[in-house]
Amino acid sequence: MAVSAIWVTNQPEQVSTSVFQKTTVPKKFRGTWYRYWGNGKVKPFKITRTEINLDGCADGKGGVYKYTKRAFNAEGSLDYFSSHLLIKTKGNRMWICVPHDQTSAAYVTNNRKTLYVGVDTWVDTYYKSKSAAKRNHKADRNMSRRDRLSKLVWGN
C-alpha cells in the first residue's frame, strides 16, 4: 500500500524587485487633463510624476516602472501587478501597460494642450482646459479623424 501526501501552501509569489525599475512620467505628460463625458459634463484625469489616472488605463497608484520585456512577463500575483504601470516613452509618445495585459499609447501635441490616448482601436482625446473639452467633443467623434489619430498615437 502506497501513501502519498501533498502540502499546499498559500504563500504569495515573490517577484524579484530588480525586474521592476521605478521611473517617473515625463513632464510633458503631467497635469490635469479633461475629457468630455457626455450630457455637457467634463471629467478631470490626473497624471503626476508617479501616477497615471486616465480612462481606459489601469490605475497606477502602485507606481510607474520602466517597460522591459522582463517586467512585462514577470511571474507573480495578478493583485500585485494590477498596481504596477509600465511605461516606455519616445518623443511625444508614451506606451502604458500593466504586466501581462494590453498596452495603451498616449501622444501629446507639441503645444502640450491635447493628449490623445489609444485604448484598443479607439482614441480618447483629453484637453488641458475644460472649455476645450466641451468645445471640441463633436469633432472627436469624427470617424475619418479617428483613423488619422490612431496612426498618430500608435506610430504606424
C-alpha positions as CSV (number, residue, x, y, z in Angstrom):
1,M,0.0,0.0,0.0
2,A,1.4,3.4,-1.1
3,V,0.6,6.6,0.7
4,S,1.4,10.0,-0.8
5,A,1.0,13.4,0.8
6,I,0.6,16.8,-0.8
7,W,1.3,20.0,1.0
8,V,-0.4,23.2,-0.3
9,T,0.9,26.5,0.9
10,N,-0.9,29.7,0.5
11,Q,2.1,32.0,0.4
12,P,2.1,34.9,-2.2
13,E,4.6,34.5,-5.0
14,Q,7.6,36.7,-4.7
15,V,8.8,38.8,-7.6
16,S,12.4,40.0,-7.8
17,T,12.4,43.7,-7.2
18,S,15.2,44.1,-9.8
19,V,12.6,43.2,-12.5
20,F,10.7,46.5,-11.8
21,Q,12.8,49.7,-12.1
22,K,11.0,52.8,-10.8
23,T,10.8,55.7,-13.2
24,T,8.8,59.0,-13.5
25,V,6.4,60.2,-16.1
26,P,8.0,62.8,-18.3
27,K,6.9,66.4,-17.5
28,K,5.2,66.9,-20.9
29,F,2.5,64.3,-20.0
30,R,1.8,65.5,-16.4
31,G,-1.0,67.6,-15.2
32,T,-4.8,67.6,-15.1
33,W,-6.4,66.6,-18.4
34,Y,-10.1,67.0,-19.2
35,R,-12.3,64.7,-21.2
36,Y,-15.9,65.3,-22.4
37,W,-18.1,62.8,-20.6
38,G,-21.5,63.4,-22.2
39,N,-24.5,65.5,-21.2
40,G,-22.3,68.6,-21.0
41,K,-20.1,67.1,-18.3
42,V,-16.3,67.2,-18.4
43,K,-14.3,64.8,-16.2
44,P,-10.8,65.6,-14.9
45,F,-7.9,63.0,-15.1
46,K,-4.5,63.4,-13.4
47,I,-1.0,62.4,-14.4
48,T,1.7,63.0,-11.8
49,R,5.4,62.0,-11.6
50,T,4.5,58.6,-10.2
51,E,0.8,58.1,-11.1
52,I,-1.3,57.8,-14.2
53,N,-5.1,58.1,-14.0
54,L,-6.7,58.0,-17.4
55,D,-10.0,56.5,-18.6
56,G,-9.3,53.0,-20.0
57,C,-5.8,52.7,-18.5
58,A,-5.2,50.8,-15.3
59,D,-4.9,52.8,-12.1
60,G,-1.2,53.4,-11.5
61,K,-1.3,54.1,-7.7
62,G,1.3,51.4,-7.1
63,G,3.9,53.3,-9.0
64,V,5.3,53.8,-12.5
65,Y,8.0,51.5,-13.8
66,K,10.2,51.2,-16.9
67,Y,8.7,48.9,-19.5
68,T,11.0,46.0,-20.2
69,K,10.2,42.5,-21.5
70,R,11.3,41.0,-18.2
71,A,8.9,43.3,-16.3
72,F,6.0,42.7,-18.7
73,N,6.5,38.9,-18.5
74,A,7.3,38.7,-14.8
75,E,5.7,35.9,-12.8
76,G,3.7,36.8,-9.8
77,S,0.3,37.6,-8.3
78,L,-2.2,39.5,-10.5
79,D,-3.2,41.6,-7.5
80,Y,0.5,42.7,-7.2
81,F,0.7,43.5,-10.9
82,S,-2.6,45.4,-11.1
83,S,-1.0,48.4,-9.3
84,H,2.2,48.5,-11.5
85,L,2.1,50.5,-14.6
86,L,4.9,50.0,-17.1
87,I,5.8,52.9,-19.3
88,K,8.1,53.5,-22.3
89,T,8.5,56.9,-23.8
90,K,9.9,58.2,-27.1
91,G,9.5,61.8,-28.1
92,N,5.8,62.8,-27.7
93,R,4.6,59.2,-27.4
94,M,4.2,57.1,-24.3
95,W,3.2,53.4,-24.1
96,I,1.4,52.4,-20.9
97,C,0.6,48.8,-19.8
98,V,0.2,46.5,-16.9
99,P,2.3,43.3,-16.8
100,H,0.5,40.5,-18.8
101,D,-2.2,42.9,-20.1
102,Q,-3.0,45.2,-23.0
103,T,-1.0,48.2,-23.9
104,S,-2.3,51.7,-24.4
105,A,-0.5,54.5,-26.1
106,A,-0.6,58.3,-25.4
107,Y,0.6,61.1,-27.7
108,V,0.9,64.7,-26.5
109,T,0.9,67.5,-29.1
110,N,3.8,69.9,-29.3
111,N,1.9,72.7,-27.7
112,R,1.1,70.4,-24.7
113,K,-2.6,71.3,-24.9
114,T,-4.0,68.0,-26.3
115,L,-3.4,64.4,-25.2
116,Y,-4.6,61.5,-27.4
117,V,-4.8,58.1,-25.7
118,G,-5.3,54.9,-27.8
119,V,-7.0,52.1,-26.0
120,D,-7.7,49.1,-28.2
121,T,-8.8,50.6,-31.5
122,W,-10.4,53.7,-30.1
123,V,-8.6,57.0,-29.4
124,D,-9.8,59.2,-26.5
125,T,-8.9,62.9,-26.6
126,Y,-8.0,64.9,-23.4
127,Y,-7.5,68.6,-23.2
128,K,-5.7,70.9,-20.8
129,S,-8.8,73.1,-20.3
130,K,-12.4,72.2,-19.5
131,S,-13.7,74.6,-22.2
132,A,-11.6,73.0,-24.9
133,A,-13.0,69.6,-23.9
134,K,-16.6,70.9,-24.2
135,R,-16.0,72.8,-27.4
136,N,-14.2,70.0,-29.3
137,H,-16.1,66.9,-28.3
138,K,-18.1,66.7,-31.5
139,A,-15.0,66.7,-33.7
140,D,-13.6,63.9,-31.6
141,R,-16.4,61.6,-32.8
142,N,-15.5,62.0,-36.5
143,M,-14.5,58.5,-37.8
144,S,-12.1,59.7,-40.5
145,R,-10.3,61.8,-37.9
146,R,-10.2,58.7,-35.6
147,D,-8.2,56.7,-38.2
148,R,-5.6,59.5,-38.5
149,L,-5.4,59.9,-34.7
150,S,-5.0,56.1,-34.3
151,K,-2.0,56.2,-36.7
152,L,-0.6,59.2,-34.8
153,V,-0.9,57.6,-31.4
154,W,0.3,54.2,-32.3
155,G,3.0,55.4,-34.6
156,N,2.1,53.2,-37.7
